[in-house]
Amino acid sequence: MTKTSLGNQSRFDFDRYVKSLRYSLFVIRKPLAGYWDLIHEGYGTMAAAHTIVAVAIIVQILRITLTNFQFMWFNPEMFNVVIVMLQILLPLLLWVVANWSLTTLFDGKGKLSDIYMGTAYALTPLIIIDAALIPMSHVITFEEGQIYWMLTSLAGLWFVLLVLCAMKEIHDYSFGKAIATSVISIIVIGIIMFIFIMFFAVVSDGIAYFVSIIQELAFRFDLSLGFN
């Protein structure tokens, strides 16, 4: 393969990435048709999905740090970039795993990558509205804050509706089945988190027990040396 053909291939891949990224704007306007083409016609790419998730994290960080104090719901002294990243990535990964694990038992057609991509594209309205809320928080008064919180609720509701549409098209479900499996997926996430918490609690207790034994042995050893 010549250098020219390699360059054309690279250019084609970049063009596809840009188009798949722009396609997110179509998905949020016409989610049923958009998600079908996104998954089944190859209009979406994992690169674009990763980009949307990364931008969602960046916007969330900017919203926490730049929002007017009147509308600050987060204690700035508790701000931590890693925690903000985990607040987005951890629920996203748990959702993907839980939904895939459940839908494989109920004739779901989606793969892990499909569920991840569909959920990532659903973050688009959160990015757009949250980004707009940052400057808005500096030009509206606290009395006009209902507009701010209404847009925040709208972004969350839009995201939920997009996820449901994504699950419907990805798994080829009816709306009822998509809603049911999504609700059960949330329950599965709770079960997974409970198991992890119990696991780490048992491990931490075990470590603390062995550390206490070692400390006790060391203490007795020091006493024995002192008596000698």
Secondary structure, 3 states (H helix, E strand, C coil): CCHHHHHHHHHHHHHHHHHHHHHHHHHHHCHHHHHHHHHHCCCCCHHHHHHHHHHHHHHHHHHHHHCCHHHCCCCHHHCCHHHHHHHHHHHHHHHHHHHHHHHHHHCCCCCHHHHHHHHHHCCHHHHHHHHHHHHHCCCCCHHHHHHHHHHHHHHHHHHHHHHHHHHHHHHCCCHHHHHHHHHHHHHHHHHHHHHHHHHHHHHHHHHHHHHHHHHHHHHHHHHHHHHC
